[in-house]
Amino acid sequence: MAGSLTQNWDVVIAGGGPAGFFAAIRCAELNPKLSVLIIERASQTLGKVLISGGGRCNVTHACYDPAQLITHYPRGGTELRGAFSRFHPKDTVEWFEARGVKLKTEADGRMFPVTDDSNTIADCLREAARKAGVRVELRTSLLRVEKGSKGGFRLEVRNDAKNFILQTKKLLIATGSDRKTLDIVKSLGHTIIDPVPSLFTFNIKDKRIEGLSGVSVEHVTLRMDAITTRGALLITHWGMSGPAALRLSAWGARELFEKKYHARLTVNWLHDHSFDKALEILQRNKDWKENARRRVASAPAFSQIPIRLWRQLVDFAGEKNWGDVSKAELRKLAQELTAGEFEIQGKGQFKEEFVTCGGVSLKEVDFKTMQSRAVDDLFFAGEVLDIDGITGGFNFQSSWTTGWLAGNALGE
């Protein structure tokens, strides 16, 4: 890095993640005369890209209507409405395909590179940055930012155990939820919403799901207070995971944080069946003559519930046959199936991915340019902002969009 330290940069981007790279590439391609530098504190860039989707990289989601797209963001949806009208998933697909990377859409709408290899995405971004003339410096941390008296910024950075000073006309912060950088942003006059985890699984110890790790139910409805989510639910050795649980963790992130991750979870294993509908089906099952001598535990009334789970949910009926089940027991079973109550006793992480809600207050950012409303020539993109999406490629999409918009403004 020593050879570059005396230079004055036109644009410095703090953070070598998806938003930072997208902004740098867009800026440098729009205006090749600009000197653009990315500083990244880690030993490699695009770390989250490489681990996302189990190493496959869930690039975006096949949702092309901005009005529908924003419904997948617990925080930031309103601000992203206009942003997505300028750059949305279809634009992301075209951007990568124009650079030789084709994406495919899976049944649930998630989009991945056809190679199923996140290196394909990371390599594409690194090569595009190289071709555009973007300089990348690794193991370089941002320590301090001062606004220049005549404009621009004076940056104190640390590289190879030494501190250096850089000057830049424009600065983009794209460091995710890094608390040290958020403290720097706060020192510049911005409001910071305290980051808390947003995508996580639930720790639940309950005999009804004990020993059922790996069992999944395709369509369930989860409820916690006023929050309701739907989707597949996966039972794990520590509790519950899967899309339905992860969505609830996102929408309930702040509430769960305040409750120290202890809360009551209501599970409808029958998706949208009401108590009365479930009771009606159970009664029919009891009245069916061929069922009279069949044990409740071995003759499920609902095909969507895996047999192993069914056996544990109906365990209270003991060894009874359908013909011997009382009305009170039928009602208890209908309640268990449509509104079973479980206690969340903590949180686990979602694989190796870590998404937070919180960051720079969205009221203080112009979403047409991603420029700070408080400090001229200061820009933000990606998860440093108080934006988070549910699982499915939505967090990357907000990074591509905000990075592209910032890159446009930086390249002017």
C-alpha positions as CSV (number, residue, x, y, z in Angstrom):
1,M,0.0,0.0,0.0
2,A,2.9,2.3,0.5
3,G,3.0,3.5,-3.1
4,S,-0.5,4.8,-2.9
5,L,-0.5,6.6,0.3
6,T,0.6,10.0,-1.0
7,Q,-2.2,10.0,-3.5
8,N,-5.4,12.0,-3.2
9,W,-8.3,9.7,-4.2
10,D,-11.5,10.8,-5.9
11,V,-13.5,8.1,-4.3
12,V,-12.7,5.8,-1.3
13,I,-15.1,2.9,-0.5
14,A,-14.9,1.4,3.0
15,G,-16.0,-2.2,2.7
16,G,-15.2,-4.8,0.1
17,G,-18.6,-6.6,0.2
18,P,-21.3,-6.8,-2.5
19,A,-22.5,-3.2,-2.0
20,G,-19.0,-1.7,-2.0
21,F,-17.9,-3.6,-5.1
22,F,-21.1,-2.8,-7.0
23,A,-20.7,0.9,-6.2
24,A,-17.0,0.9,-7.2
25,I,-17.6,-0.9,-10.5
26,R,-20.6,1.4,-11.4
27,C,-18.7,4.5,-10.5
28,A,-15.5,3.6,-12.3
29,E,-17.3,2.4,-15.4
30,L,-19.3,5.6,-15.6
31,N,-16.3,7.8,-15.1
32,P,-13.0,6.1,-15.9
33,K,-11.0,9.2,-15.1
34,L,-11.8,8.9,-11.4
35,S,-9.4,7.2,-9.0
36,V,-11.4,4.7,-7.0
37,L,-10.1,2.7,-4.0
38,I,-11.8,-0.1,-1.9
39,I,-10.4,-0.7,1.5
40,E,-11.3,-4.0,3.2
41,R,-10.2,-4.9,6.7
42,A,-10.3,-8.7,6.1
43,S,-7.7,-10.8,4.2
44,Q,-10.2,-11.3,1.3
45,T,-13.0,-9.4,-0.3
46,L,-16.6,-10.6,-0.7
47,G,-16.6,-12.9,2.3
48,K,-20.4,-12.9,2.7
49,V,-20.8,-13.6,-1.0
50,L,-18.6,-16.7,-0.7
51,I,-20.5,-18.3,2.2
52,S,-24.0,-17.4,1.3
53,G,-26.5,-20.0,0.2
54,G,-24.2,-22.8,1.5
55,G,-21.5,-21.7,-0.9
56,R,-23.8,-21.3,-3.8
57,C,-24.6,-17.6,-3.4
58,N,-28.3,-16.7,-3.4
59,V,-27.8,-13.7,-5.7
60,T,-31.4,-12.3,-5.7
61,H,-35.0,-13.3,-5.9
62,A,-37.3,-13.6,-8.9
63,C,-39.6,-10.9,-7.8
64,Y,-39.7,-8.2,-10.4
65,D,-42.5,-5.9,-9.1
66,P,-41.1,-3.3,-6.7
67,A,-44.4,-3.0,-4.9
68,Q,-44.3,-6.7,-4.1
69,L,-40.5,-6.8,-3.6
70,I,-40.6,-4.4,-0.7
71,T,-42.9,-6.6,1.3
72,H,-40.0,-8.9,2.0
73,Y,-38.1,-6.2,4.0
74,P,-39.0,-5.9,7.7
75,R,-37.1,-2.6,7.7
76,G,-36.4,-0.3,4.7
77,G,-39.2,-1.4,2.4
78,T,-40.7,2.1,2.1
79,E,-37.4,3.7,1.3
80,L,-36.5,1.0,-1.2
81,R,-39.7,1.4,-3.2
82,G,-38.3,4.1,-5.4
83,A,-34.8,2.6,-5.4
84,F,-36.1,-0.7,-6.8
85,S,-37.9,1.1,-9.6
86,R,-34.4,2.2,-10.8
87,F,-32.6,-1.1,-10.2
88,H,-34.3,-4.3,-9.2
89,P,-33.8,-8.1,-9.6
90,K,-34.2,-8.1,-13.4
91,D,-31.5,-5.5,-13.7
92,T,-29.3,-7.7,-11.4
93,V,-29.8,-10.7,-13.6
94,E,-28.9,-8.7,-16.7
95,W,-25.9,-7.1,-15.0
96,F,-24.3,-10.5,-14.3
97,E,-25.4,-12.1,-17.6
98,A,-23.7,-9.2,-19.5
99,R,-20.5,-10.2,-17.7
100,G,-20.9,-13.9,-18.6
101,V,-22.6,-15.2,-15.4
102,K,-26.0,-16.8,-16.0
103,L,-28.4,-17.2,-13.1
104,K,-31.2,-19.8,-12.6
105,T,-34.4,-19.6,-10.7
106,E,-35.4,-22.3,-8.2
107,A,-39.0,-23.3,-7.3
108,D,-39.1,-21.0,-4.4
109,G,-38.0,-18.0,-6.4
110,R,-34.4,-17.9,-5.1
111,M,-31.8,-17.2,-7.8
112,F,-28.3,-18.8,-8.0
113,P,-25.5,-18.9,-10.6
114,V,-26.0,-21.9,-12.8
115,T,-22.6,-23.2,-11.6
116,D,-24.0,-23.4,-8.0
117,D,-20.7,-21.9,-6.9
118,S,-20.4,-18.6,-5.1
119,N,-16.9,-18.2,-6.5
120,T,-18.5,-17.5,-9.8
121,I,-20.1,-14.3,-8.4
122,A,-17.1,-13.2,-6.4
123,D,-14.8,-13.7,-9.4
124,C,-17.1,-11.8,-11.7
125,L,-17.2,-8.8,-9.3
126,R,-13.4,-8.8,-8.7
127,E,-12.7,-9.0,-12.5
128,A,-15.2,-6.3,-13.3
129,A,-13.6,-4.1,-10.6
130,R,-10.1,-4.8,-12.0
131,K,-11.2,-4.0,-15.6
132,A,-12.7,-0.8,-14.4
133,G,-9.5,0.2,-12.8
134,V,-10.6,0.0,-9.2
135,R,-7.8,-0.4,-6.6
136,V,-8.4,-2.9,-3.8
137,E,-6.5,-2.9,-0.5
138,L,-6.9,-5.8,1.9
139,R,-6.2,-5.9,5.7
140,T,-6.9,-2.1,5.7
141,S,-9.2,-0.8,8.5
142,L,-10.9,2.6,8.7
143,L,-10.0,4.2,12.0
144,R,-11.1,7.8,11.8
145,V,-12.8,10.2,9.4
146,E,-12.6,14.0,9.4
147,K,-14.5,16.3,7.1
148,G,-12.0,18.6,5.3
149,S,-12.4,22.3,5.8
150,K,-12.5,22.7,2.0
151,G,-14.5,19.6,1.3
152,G,-13.6,16.0,1.0
153,F,-12.4,13.8,3.8
154,R,-9.2,13.0,5.7
155,L,-9.1,9.2,6.5
156,E,-6.9,7.5,9.1
157,V,-6.5,3.9,8.1
158,R,-4.4,1.0,9.5
159,N,-2.6,-1.4,7.2
160,D,0.2,-3.8,8.0
161,A,0.3,-2.7,11.6
162,K,0.9,0.9,10.6
163,N,-1.4,4.0,10.5
164,F,-1.7,6.1,7.3
165,I,-3.6,9.1,6.1
166,L,-5.6,9.2,2.9
167,Q,-7.4,12.1,1.3
168,T,-10.6,11.6,-0.7
169,K,-13.1,13.8,-2.4
170,K,-16.0,11.4,-1.8
171,L,-16.5,8.6,0.7
172,L,-18.8,5.6,0.6
173,I,-19.4,3.5,3.8
174,A,-20.4,-0.1,2.9
175,T,-19.0,-1.9,5.9
176,G,-22.1,-3.8,6.9
177,S,-23.0,-3.7,10.6
178,D,-19.4,-3.2,11.8
179,R,-19.8,-1.4,15.1
180,K,-16.5,0.5,15.0
181,T,-17.4,2.0,11.6
182,L,-20.9,2.9,12.9
183,D,-19.2,4.8,15.7
184,I,-17.3,6.7,13.1
185,V,-20.5,7.5,11.2
186,K,-22.1,8.6,14.5
187,S,-19.1,11.0,15.1
188,L,-19.9,12.6,11.8
189,G,-23.3,13.6,13.0
190,H,-25.5,10.6,12.0
191,T,-28.1,8.8,14.0
192,I,-27.3,5.1,14.5
193,I,-30.1,2.5,15.2
194,D,-28.4,-0.1,17.4
195,P,-27.8,-3.3,15.3
196,V,-29.4,-6.5,16.6
197,P,-29.5,-10.0,14.9
198,S,-32.3,-10.4,12.3
199,L,-32.0,-13.9,10.8
200,F,-31.7,-16.7,13.3
201,T,-33.2,-20.0,14.4
202,F,-35.1,-20.8,17.6
203,N,-33.8,-22.8,20.5
204,I,-36.7,-24.8,21.8
205,K,-36.6,-27.8,24.1
206,D,-39.9,-29.6,24.0
207,K,-40.7,-33.4,24.1
208,R,-43.1,-33.0,21.2
209,I,-40.2,-32.3,18.8
210,E,-37.4,-34.1,20.7
211,G,-35.5,-36.6,18.5
212,L,-37.1,-35.3,15.3
213,S,-34.0,-33.4,13.9
214,G,-34.4,-33.2,10.1
215,V,-38.2,-33.6,10.0
216,S,-39.8,-30.8,8.0
217,V,-43.4,-29.7,7.4
218,E,-43.9,-27.9,4.0
219,H,-46.6,-25.4,5.0
220,V,-47.0,-24.1,8.6
221,T,-48.2,-20.9,10.2
222,L,-46.2,-19.4,13.1
223,R,-47.4,-16.6,15.4
224,M,-45.7,-14.6,18.0
225,D,-47.8,-11.9,19.5
226,A,-49.0,-9.8,16.5
227,I,-46.5,-11.3,14.1
228,T,-47.5,-14.1,11.7
229,T,-45.4,-15.9,9.1
230,R,-45.9,-18.8,6.8
231,G,-43.7,-21.3,5.0
232,A,-41.8,-24.5,5.6
233,L,-40.6,-25.4,9.1
234,L,-37.6,-27.6,9.9
235,I,-37.1,-29.3,13.2
236,T,-33.5,-29.3,14.3
237,H,-31.6,-30.8,17.3
238,W,-31.8,-27.4,19.0
239,G,-35.3,-26.4,18.1
240,M,-36.8,-24.9,14.9
241,S,-35.5,-23.5,11.7
242,G,-36.6,-23.2,8.0
243,P,-38.1,-20.3,6.1
244,A,-41.1,-19.8,8.4
245,A,-38.9,-19.5,11.5
246,L,-36.4,-17.3,9.8
247,R,-39.1,-14.9,8.6
248,L,-40.5,-14.7,12.1
249,S,-37.0,-14.0,13.4
250,A,-36.6,-11.1,10.9
251,W,-40.0,-9.5,11.5
252,G,-39.7,-10.0,15.3
253,A,-36.0,-9.2,15.5
254,R,-36.3,-6.2,17.8
255,E,-39.1,-7.6,19.9
256,L,-37.2,-10.8,20.5
257,F,-34.1,-8.9,21.3
258,E,-36.0,-6.9,24.0
259,K,-37.4,-10.2,25.4
260,K,-33.9,-11.7,25.5
261,Y,-35.0,-14.3,23.0
262,H,-37.6,-15.8,25.4
263,A,-41.1,-15.8,23.9
264,R,-44.2,-17.9,23.3
265,L,-44.5,-19.4,19.8
266,T,-47.8,-20.7,18.4
267,V,-47.5,-23.3,15.6
268,N,-50.3,-24.3,13.2
269,W,-49.0,-27.5,11.7
270,L,-51.9,-27.5,9.3
271,H,-51.0,-24.1,7.7
272,D,-54.4,-22.3,7.4
273,H,-56.8,-24.9,8.9
274,S,-58.9,-23.4,11.7
275,F,-59.5,-25.3,14.9
276,D,-63.1,-26.0,13.8
277,K,-61.9,-27.4,10.4
278,A,-59.3,-29.6,12.0
279,L,-61.8,-30.9,14.5
280,E,-64.3,-31.7,11.7
281,I,-61.6,-33.7,9.9
282,L,-60.6,-35.5,13.1
283,Q,-64.2,-36.4,13.8
284,R,-64.6,-37.8,10.3
285,N,-61.5,-39.9,10.9
286,K,-62.9,-41.2,14.2
287,D,-66.3,-42.0,12.5
288,W,-64.8,-43.9,9.6
289,K,-65.5,-47.5,10.3
290,E,-62.2,-48.8,8.9
291,N,-60.4,-46.6,11.3
292,A,-62.2,-47.7,14.5
293,R,-59.5,-50.3,15.4
294,R,-56.5,-48.4,14.1
295,R,-54.3,-46.7,16.6
296,V,-54.3,-42.9,16.5
297,A,-50.5,-42.8,16.5
298,S,-50.2,-45.0,13.4
299,A,-53.0,-43.7,11.3
300,P,-52.5,-39.9,10.7
301,A,-55.6,-37.8,9.9
302,F,-53.5,-35.4,7.9
303,S,-51.1,-36.4,5.1
304,Q,-49.0,-33.2,5.4
305,I,-47.7,-34.0,8.8
306,P,-44.8,-36.5,8.8
307,I,-45.6,-39.7,10.7
308,R,-42.8,-39.3,13.2
309,L,-44.1,-35.8,14.2
310,W,-47.7,-37.0,14.2
311,R,-46.8,-39.7,16.7
312,Q,-45.3,-37.2,19.2
313,L,-48.1,-34.7,18.8
314,V,-50.7,-37.3,19.6
315,D,-48.7,-38.9,22.4
316,F,-51.2,-37.8,25.0
317,A,-53.8,-40.1,23.5
318,G,-51.6,-43.1,24.5
319,E,-52.3,-46.4,22.7
320,K,-55.9,-45.6,21.9
321,N,-57.7,-46.6,18.7
322,W,-59.5,-43.9,16.8
323,G,-62.8,-45.5,17.8
324,D,-62.0,-45.0,21.5
325,V,-60.9,-41.3,21.4
326,S,-63.1,-39.0,23.4
327,K,-64.5,-35.7,22.2
328,A,-62.3,-33.9,24.7
329,E,-59.3,-35.7,23.3
330,L,-60.3,-34.8,19.7
331,R,-60.6,-31.1,20.8
332,K,-57.2,-31.3,22.5
333,L,-55.7,-32.8,19.3
334,A,-57.3,-30.1,17.1
335,Q,-55.8,-27.5,19.4
336,E,-52.4,-29.1,19.3
337,L,-52.4,-29.2,15.5
338,T,-53.7,-25.7,14.9
339,A,-52.3,-23.7,17.9
340,G,-49.6,-25.7,19.6
341,E,-47.7,-23.5,22.0
342,F,-43.9,-23.7,22.3
343,E,-41.4,-21.7,24.3
344,I,-38.5,-20.0,22.5
345,Q,-35.6,-20.2,25.0
346,G,-32.9,-18.6,22.9
347,K,-31.6,-18.1,19.5
348,G,-29.1,-19.9,17.2
349,Q,-27.3,-18.5,14.2
350,F,-28.5,-19.1,10.7
351,K,-25.7,-21.3,9.3
352,E,-22.7,-19.0,8.8
353,E,-24.7,-16.1,7.6
354,F,-25.3,-13.1,9.8
355,V,-27.8,-10.4,9.1
356,T,-28.7,-7.6,11.4
357,C,-31.3,-4.9,11.6
358,G,-30.1,-1.5,12.6
359,G,-27.5,0.8,11.3
360,V,-27.6,4.3,9.8
361,S,-31.0,5.9,10.2
362,L,-32.8,5.9,6.8
363,K,-34.3,9.4,7.4
364,E,-30.8,10.8,7.0
365,V,-30.1,9.3,3.6
366,D,-31.3,10.4,0.1
367,F,-32.4,7.2,-1.6
368,K,-32.0,8.6,-5.1
369,T,-28.3,9.0,-4.6
370,M,-27.5,7.2,-1.3
371,Q,-25.9,10.4,-0.2
372,S,-26.0,11.5,3.4
373,R,-28.5,14.3,4.2
374,A,-26.2,15.5,7.0
375,V,-22.7,15.4,5.4
376,D,-22.0,16.4,1.8
377,D,-20.1,13.8,-0.3
378,L,-20.7,11.0,2.2
379,F,-22.6,8.0,0.9
380,F,-23.9,4.7,2.2
381,A,-24.8,1.3,0.7
382,G,-25.7,-2.2,1.9
383,E,-26.2,-3.4,5.4
384,V,-24.6,-0.4,7.1
385,L,-28.1,1.1,6.6
386,D,-31.1,0.1,8.8
387,I,-32.3,-2.2,6.1
388,D,-32.8,-6.0,6.3
389,G,-34.7,-8.5,4.2
390,I,-36.0,-12.0,5.0
391,T,-34.0,-15.0,3.7
392,G,-34.2,-15.7,0.0
393,G,-31.7,-13.3,-1.8
394,F,-33.4,-10.1,-0.6
395,N,-30.5,-8.8,1.4
396,F,-28.1,-9.1,-1.5
397,Q,-30.7,-7.4,-3.8
398,S,-30.8,-4.3,-1.5
399,S,-27.0,-4.3,-1.5
400,W,-26.9,-4.4,-5.4
401,T,-29.5,-1.7,-5.6
402,T,-28.1,0.7,-3.1
403,G,-24.5,0.1,-4.4
404,W,-25.6,0.8,-8.0
405,L,-27.4,4.0,-7.0
406,A,-24.4,5.2,-4.9
407,G,-22.1,4.3,-7.8
408,N,-24.1,6.4,-10.1
409,A,-23.9,9.4,-7.8
410,L,-20.2,8.9,-7.1
411,G,-19.4,8.7,-10.8
412,E,-20.9,12.1,-11.6
